[in-house]
Amino acid sequence: MAFSSWGTGPFSDTLNQDGSAPRFALLTQVRAYWQGLRQGGALPMRDKIDPRGIAEALESTFLLERIAKGVARFRIAGMHLHDLIGMDVRGMPLSTLFDPAARNRLSDGLEAVFATPAMLEIWLEAERGLGRPRLEGRMLVLPLKDAQGQTTLALGCLAMTGAFGRAPRRFAMMGGVREPILVGAAMTPALTDACESSASFTPLPTLPKTRFLPVAAAKHRSTPYLRLVHSRD
């Protein structure tokens, strides 16, 4: 299932039909933490991010650095991303997690995050095959200011339901939402051909109620459950 444009619909912090907690509650936690760091409507600064504020989401959280138009690489990544690809993702582009058909759309969305700026949420489904069972996810990307006050960094979270299976796993893009951010401080100048705004989206098919990927899904690890792999800050 493909979609032709970014939507402006709701993010993942809506309740399930039975009124229970959101299926992708990790995204709700990370987004609320990011919102809480905004002062006077400005984007949060990178040096204000404290891992203790998102302790429950650390395994699924990452920090991106913009390196070119529509391209960002991992500077810090939780161990779930390591297990997903089967290697250390530090220094790799975010597009590593996506199949080739999704990468142009990903580039458009990332450029909106840094240049507009905007919040981005992407709905994902992993490729399936021998040793690769059903795995679905949602990714949230939120812009940050660097030490020079430029929007070159982003805080992200990839929440998944299912089993990792045999690495590497890559995702198809099933839908997406991006929301421009009104900031109280001067924004980074947008590139002249930054992403277009759009107003329609193809919703992700209804997913069964599932739990978050258990620790047992990555038994091959010898690393602690809550740990971040760090690169240069």
C-alpha positions as YAML, in Angstrom:
chain: A
units: angstrom
residues:
- id: 1
  name: MET
  ca: [0.00, 0.00, 0.00]
- id: 2
  name: ALA
  ca: [1.44, 3.35, -1.01]
- id: 3
  name: PHE
  ca: [0.43, 6.95, -0.50]
- id: 4
  name: SER
  ca: [0.92, 9.96, -2.69]
- id: 5
  name: SER
  ca: [1.16, 12.85, -0.25]
- id: 6
  name: TRP
  ca: [1.86, 13.70, 3.35]
- id: 7
  name: GLY
  ca: [-1.23, 14.08, 5.50]
- id: 8
  name: THR
  ca: [-2.14, 16.49, 8.26]
- id: 9
  name: GLY
  ca: [-4.19, 14.07, 10.32]
- id: 10
  name: PRO
  ca: [-3.81, 13.00, 13.96]
- id: 11
  name: PHE
  ca: [-0.62, 11.71, 15.52]
- id: 12
  name: SER
  ca: [-0.36, 8.46, 17.49]
- id: 13
  name: ASP
  ca: [-1.53, 9.87, 20.81]
- id: 14
  name: THR
  ca: [-5.13, 8.87, 20.17]
- id: 15
  name: LEU
  ca: [-6.70, 6.16, 22.31]
- id: 16
  name: ASN
  ca: [-7.64, 2.73, 21.03]
- id: 17
  name: GLN
  ca: [-11.28, 2.12, 20.20]
- id: 18
  name: ASP
  ca: [-11.81, 0.49, 23.60]
- id: 19
  name: GLY
  ca: [-10.48, 3.60, 25.38]
- id: 20
  name: SER
  ca: [-7.23, 1.93, 26.45]
- id: 21
  name: ALA
  ca: [-3.76, 3.46, 26.20]
- id: 22
  name: PRO
  ca: [-2.36, 4.29, 22.76]
- id: 23
  name: ARG
  ca: [-0.90, 1.39, 20.79]
- id: 24
  name: PHE
  ca: [2.29, 3.36, 20.24]
- id: 25
  name: ALA
  ca: [2.53, 4.95, 23.66]
- id: 26
  name: LEU
  ca: [6.31, 5.41, 23.41]
- id: 27
  name: LEU
  ca: [5.74, 8.07, 20.76]
- id: 28
  name: THR
  ca: [3.32, 9.87, 23.05]
- id: 29
  name: GLN
  ca: [5.93, 9.91, 25.84]
- id: 30
  name: VAL
  ca: [8.71, 11.23, 23.61]
- id: 31
  name: ARG
  ca: [6.50, 13.87, 22.03]
- id: 32
  name: ALA
  ca: [5.28, 15.06, 25.46]
- id: 33
  name: TYR
  ca: [8.87, 15.27, 26.73]
- id: 34
  name: TRP
  ca: [9.93, 17.29, 23.66]
- id: 35
  name: GLN
  ca: [6.95, 19.63, 24.08]
- id: 36
  name: GLY
  ca: [7.85, 20.13, 27.71]
- id: 37
  name: LEU
  ca: [11.30, 21.41, 26.74]
- id: 38
  name: ARG
  ca: [9.97, 24.18, 24.53]
- id: 39
  name: GLN
  ca: [10.36, 27.60, 26.13]
- id: 40
  name: GLY
  ca: [8.41, 30.51, 24.75]
- id: 41
  name: GLY
  ca: [7.38, 28.44, 21.77]
- id: 42
  name: ALA
  ca: [10.98, 27.91, 20.61]
- id: 43
  name: LEU
  ca: [12.33, 24.54, 19.55]
- id: 44
  name: PRO
  ca: [14.19, 22.61, 22.28]
- id: 45
  name: MET
  ca: [17.97, 22.79, 22.40]
- id: 46
  name: ARG
  ca: [19.96, 19.58, 21.99]
- id: 47
  name: ASP
  ca: [21.83, 20.12, 25.27]
- id: 48
  name: LYS
  ca: [18.53, 20.12, 27.17]
- id: 49
  name: ILE
  ca: [17.78, 16.50, 26.27]
- id: 50
  name: ASP
  ca: [18.17, 14.32, 29.37]
- id: 51
  name: PRO
  ca: [17.86, 10.55, 28.75]
- id: 52
  name: ARG
  ca: [16.27, 10.16, 32.17]
- id: 53
  name: GLY
  ca: [13.25, 12.08, 30.90]
- id: 54
  name: ILE
  ca: [12.47, 9.37, 28.36]
- id: 55
  name: ALA
  ca: [13.88, 6.36, 30.20]
- id: 56
  name: GLU
  ca: [11.09, 3.99, 29.13]
- id: 57
  name: ALA
  ca: [11.68, 4.82, 25.46]
- id: 58
  name: LEU
  ca: [15.50, 4.79, 25.37]
- id: 59
  name: GLU
  ca: [15.80, 1.48, 23.51]
- id: 60
  name: SER
  ca: [13.68, 2.93, 20.70]
- id: 61
  name: THR
  ca: [14.98, 6.51, 20.67]
- id: 62
  name: PHE
  ca: [17.58, 8.09, 18.39]
- id: 63
  name: LEU
  ca: [19.23, 11.42, 17.59]
- id: 64
  name: LEU
  ca: [19.60, 12.52, 13.96]
- id: 65
  name: GLU
  ca: [21.98, 15.02, 12.40]
- id: 66
  name: ARG
  ca: [21.10, 16.70, 9.09]
- id: 67
  name: ILE
  ca: [24.02, 16.27, 6.66]
- id: 68
  name: ALA
  ca: [22.41, 17.32, 3.35]
- id: 69
  name: LYS
  ca: [19.06, 18.32, 1.98]
- id: 70
  name: GLY
  ca: [16.60, 15.58, 2.92]
- id: 71
  name: VAL
  ca: [19.36, 13.41, 4.44]
- id: 72
  name: ALA
  ca: [20.06, 12.78, 8.13]
- id: 73
  name: ARG
  ca: [22.31, 10.27, 9.86]
- id: 74
  name: PHE
  ca: [22.22, 8.63, 13.27]
- id: 75
  name: ARG
  ca: [24.37, 10.22, 15.97]
- id: 76
  name: ILE
  ca: [22.84, 8.24, 18.86]
- id: 77
  name: ALA
  ca: [20.63, 5.17, 18.57]
- id: 78
  name: GLY
  ca: [18.86, 2.86, 21.02]
- id: 79
  name: MET
  ca: [19.60, -0.85, 20.95]
- id: 80
  name: HIS
  ca: [16.32, -1.74, 19.21]
- id: 81
  name: LEU
  ca: [17.63, -0.06, 16.08]
- id: 82
  name: HIS
  ca: [20.88, -2.02, 16.38]
- id: 83
  name: ASP
  ca: [18.88, -5.26, 16.61]
- id: 84
  name: LEU
  ca: [16.65, -4.28, 13.70]
- id: 85
  name: ILE
  ca: [19.56, -3.88, 11.28]
- id: 86
  name: GLY
  ca: [21.93, -6.33, 12.94]
- id: 87
  name: MET
  ca: [24.77, -3.83, 13.37]
- id: 88
  name: ASP
  ca: [25.68, -0.48, 14.86]
- id: 89
  name: VAL
  ca: [23.71, 2.21, 13.01]
- id: 90
  name: ARG
  ca: [25.76, 5.19, 14.22]
- id: 91
  name: GLY
  ca: [26.84, 7.27, 11.25]
- id: 92
  name: MET
  ca: [24.37, 5.54, 8.92]
- id: 93
  name: PRO
  ca: [21.61, 7.51, 7.18]
- id: 94
  name: LEU
  ca: [18.06, 7.10, 8.46]
- id: 95
  name: SER
  ca: [17.16, 5.77, 5.01]
- id: 96
  name: THR
  ca: [18.99, 2.55, 5.97]
- id: 97
  name: LEU
  ca: [15.79, 1.50, 7.76]
- id: 98
  name: PHE
  ca: [13.62, 1.93, 4.65]
- id: 99
  name: ASP
  ca: [13.16, 0.04, 1.41]
- id: 100
  name: PRO
  ca: [14.22, 1.87, -1.79]
- id: 101
  name: ALA
  ca: [10.63, 2.72, -2.78]
- id: 102
  name: ALA
  ca: [10.15, 4.75, 0.41]
- id: 103
  name: ARG
  ca: [13.35, 6.79, 0.36]
- id: 104
  name: ASN
  ca: [12.20, 9.73, -1.77]
- id: 105
  name: ARG
  ca: [9.18, 10.21, 0.47]
- id: 106
  name: LEU
  ca: [11.40, 9.93, 3.53]
- id: 107
  name: SER
  ca: [13.69, 12.62, 2.11]
- id: 108
  name: ASP
  ca: [10.72, 14.96, 1.60]
- id: 109
  name: GLY
  ca: [9.56, 14.41, 5.17]
- id: 110
  name: LEU
  ca: [12.99, 14.92, 6.69]
- id: 111
  name: GLU
  ca: [13.49, 18.17, 4.82]
- id: 112
  name: ALA
  ca: [10.20, 19.43, 6.22]
- id: 113
  name: VAL
  ca: [11.38, 18.57, 9.76]
- id: 114
  name: PHE
  ca: [14.51, 20.72, 9.43]
- id: 115
  name: ALA
  ca: [13.45, 23.49, 7.05]
- id: 116
  name: THR
  ca: [9.81, 24.24, 7.92]
- id: 117
  name: PRO
  ca: [10.27, 23.10, 10.80]
- id: 118
  name: ALA
  ca: [7.72, 20.32, 11.32]
- id: 119
  name: MET
  ca: [6.89, 17.25, 13.36]
- id: 120
  name: LEU
  ca: [6.86, 14.05, 11.31]
- id: 121
  name: GLU
  ca: [5.20, 10.72, 11.95]
- id: 122
  name: ILE
  ca: [5.52, 7.77, 9.57]
- id: 123
  name: TRP
  ca: [3.51, 4.55, 9.61]
- id: 124
  name: LEU
  ca: [5.60, 1.50, 8.74]
- id: 125
  name: GLU
  ca: [5.41, -2.17, 7.85]
- id: 126
  name: ALA
  ca: [8.51, -4.37, 7.58]
- id: 127
  name: GLU
  ca: [9.27, -6.67, 4.70]
- id: 128
  name: ARG
  ca: [8.27, -10.28, 5.43]
- id: 129
  name: GLY
  ca: [9.82, -13.59, 4.47]
- id: 130
  name: LEU
  ca: [11.59, -16.62, 5.89]
- id: 131
  name: GLY
  ca: [12.53, -15.80, 9.47]
- id: 132
  name: ARG
  ca: [10.93, -12.37, 9.15]
- id: 133
  name: PRO
  ca: [7.47, -12.38, 10.77]
- id: 134
  name: ARG
  ca: [4.98, -9.54, 10.94]
- id: 135
  name: LEU
  ca: [6.52, -6.32, 12.27]
- id: 136
  name: GLU
  ca: [4.85, -2.92, 12.22]
- id: 137
  name: GLY
  ca: [5.87, 0.40, 13.62]
- id: 138
  name: ARG
  ca: [5.49, 4.14, 13.83]
- id: 139
  name: MET
  ca: [8.32, 6.61, 13.72]
- id: 140
  name: LEU
  ca: [8.26, 10.10, 15.20]
- id: 141
  name: VAL
  ca: [10.86, 12.76, 14.27]
- id: 142
  name: LEU
  ca: [11.00, 16.08, 16.16]
- id: 143
  name: PRO
  ca: [13.34, 19.00, 15.32]
- id: 144
  name: LEU
  ca: [15.98, 20.32, 17.75]
- id: 145
  name: LYS
  ca: [18.31, 23.32, 17.81]
- id: 146
  name: ASP
  ca: [22.06, 22.75, 17.87]
- id: 147
  name: ALA
  ca: [24.59, 24.76, 19.90]
- id: 148
  name: GLN
  ca: [24.58, 27.49, 17.23]
- id: 149
  name: GLY
  ca: [20.79, 27.78, 17.30]
- id: 150
  name: GLN
  ca: [20.30, 26.10, 13.92]
- id: 151
  name: THR
  ca: [17.77, 23.35, 13.23]
- id: 152
  name: THR
  ca: [20.23, 20.62, 12.24]
- id: 153
  name: LEU
  ca: [19.28, 17.94, 14.77]
- id: 154
  name: ALA
  ca: [16.19, 15.87, 15.49]
- id: 155
  name: LEU
  ca: [14.96, 13.61, 18.27]
- id: 156
  name: GLY
  ca: [13.28, 10.45, 17.02]
- id: 157
  name: CYS
  ca: [11.52, 7.36, 18.27]
- id: 158
  name: LEU
  ca: [10.64, 4.12, 16.47]
- id: 159
  name: ALA
  ca: [7.94, 2.16, 18.30]
- id: 160
  name: MET
  ca: [7.29, -1.37, 16.98]
- id: 161
  name: THR
  ca: [4.83, -4.21, 17.46]
- id: 162
  name: GLY
  ca: [5.72, -7.72, 16.42]
- id: 163
  name: ALA
  ca: [9.02, -9.62, 16.40]
- id: 164
  name: PHE
  ca: [12.39, -8.56, 15.00]
- id: 165
  name: GLY
  ca: [13.11, -11.89, 13.34]
- id: 166
  name: ARG
  ca: [16.14, -12.23, 11.08]
- id: 167
  name: ALA
  ca: [18.13, -9.03, 10.56]
- id: 168
  name: PRO
  ca: [18.25, -6.81, 8.67]
- id: 169
  name: ARG
  ca: [14.62, -5.64, 8.59]
- id: 170
  name: ARG
  ca: [13.59, -2.68, 6.44]
- id: 171
  name: PHE
  ca: [10.30, -0.86, 6.26]
- id: 172
  name: ALA
  ca: [7.82, 0.14, 3.61]
- id: 173
  name: MET
  ca: [6.08, 3.44, 4.24]
- id: 174
  name: MET
  ca: [2.33, 2.94, 4.71]
- id: 175
  name: GLY
  ca: [1.29, 6.50, 5.52]
- id: 176
  name: GLY
  ca: [2.53, 9.67, 7.05]
- id: 177
  name: VAL
  ca: [1.62, 12.85, 8.85]
- id: 178
  name: ARG
  ca: [3.63, 16.05, 9.14]
- id: 179
  name: GLU
  ca: [2.64, 19.09, 11.15]
- id: 180
  name: PRO
  ca: [4.31, 22.50, 10.76]
- id: 181
  name: ILE
  ca: [5.51, 24.00, 14.03]
- id: 182
  name: LEU
  ca: [4.84, 27.59, 15.03]
- id: 183
  name: VAL
  ca: [7.93, 28.75, 16.85]
- id: 184
  name: GLY
  ca: [8.37, 31.80, 19.04]
- id: 185
  name: ALA
  ca: [11.99, 32.30, 17.94]
- id: 186
  name: ALA
  ca: [13.50, 32.86, 14.50]
- id: 187
  name: MET
  ca: [13.41, 29.75, 12.37]
- id: 188
  name: THR
  ca: [16.21, 28.31, 10.30]
- id: 189
  name: PRO
  ca: [15.80, 29.70, 6.76]
- id: 190
  name: ALA
  ca: [13.98, 27.17, 4.58]
- id: 191
  name: LEU
  ca: [15.66, 25.96, 1.42]
- id: 192
  name: THR
  ca: [14.10, 27.42, -1.70]
- id: 193
  name: ASP
  ca: [12.56, 24.18, -2.85]
- id: 194
  name: ALA
  ca: [11.61, 22.81, 0.55]
- id: 195
  name: CYS
  ca: [8.79, 20.33, 0.82]
- id: 196
  name: GLU
  ca: [5.38, 21.29, -0.35]
- id: 197
  name: SER
  ca: [2.51, 21.37, 2.11]
- id: 198
  name: SER
  ca: [-0.30, 18.92, 1.57]
- id: 199
  name: ALA
  ca: [-3.65, 18.11, 3.07]
- id: 200
  name: SER
  ca: [-4.59, 14.53, 2.29]
- id: 201
  name: PHE
  ca: [-3.27, 11.18, 3.38]
- id: 202
  name: THR
  ca: [-3.91, 7.47, 3.03]
- id: 203
  name: PRO
  ca: [-4.54, 6.10, 6.52]
- id: 204
  name: LEU
  ca: [-2.74, 3.06, 7.82]
- id: 205
  name: PRO
  ca: [-5.00, -0.02, 7.80]
- id: 206
  name: THR
  ca: [-6.50, -0.84, 11.18]
- id: 207
  name: LEU
  ca: [-3.99, -2.79, 13.22]
- id: 208
  name: PRO
  ca: [-4.85, -5.47, 15.77]
- id: 209
  name: LYS
  ca: [-4.29, -4.56, 19.39]
- id: 210
  name: THR
  ca: [-0.74, -5.63, 20.19]
- id: 211
  name: ARG
  ca: [1.86, -5.15, 22.85]
- id: 212
  name: PHE
  ca: [5.25, -3.58, 22.50]
- id: 213
  name: LEU
  ca: [8.11, -5.75, 21.36]
- id: 214
  name: PRO
  ca: [9.28, -7.67, 24.45]
- id: 215
  name: VAL
  ca: [12.85, -7.83, 25.61]
- id: 216
  name: ALA
  ca: [12.79, -11.52, 24.80]
- id: 217
  name: ALA
  ca: [12.53, -10.70, 21.11]
- id: 218
  name: ALA
  ca: [16.23, -9.86, 21.16]
- id: 219
  name: LYS
  ca: [17.60, -12.64, 23.35]
- id: 220
  name: HIS
  ca: [20.81, -12.75, 21.38]
- id: 221
  name: ARG
  ca: [21.92, -9.50, 23.02]
- id: 222
  name: SER
  ca: [24.22, -9.48, 25.97]
- id: 223
  name: THR
  ca: [23.73, -5.73, 26.51]
- id: 224
  name: PRO
  ca: [21.49, -4.27, 29.25]
- id: 225
  name: TYR
  ca: [17.86, -3.56, 28.35]
- id: 226
  name: LEU
  ca: [18.12, 0.21, 28.72]
- id: 227
  name: ARG
  ca: [21.25, 1.47, 27.02]
- id: 228
  name: LEU
  ca: [22.09, 4.03, 24.36]
- id: 229
  name: VAL
  ca: [24.94, 3.67, 21.92]
- id: 230
  name: HIS
  ca: [26.67, 7.04, 21.78]
- id: 231
  name: SER
  ca: [28.73, 8.74, 19.12]
- id: 232
  name: ARG
  ca: [30.10, 12.27, 19.18]
- id: 233
  name: ASP
  ca: [27.77, 14.85, 20.73]
...
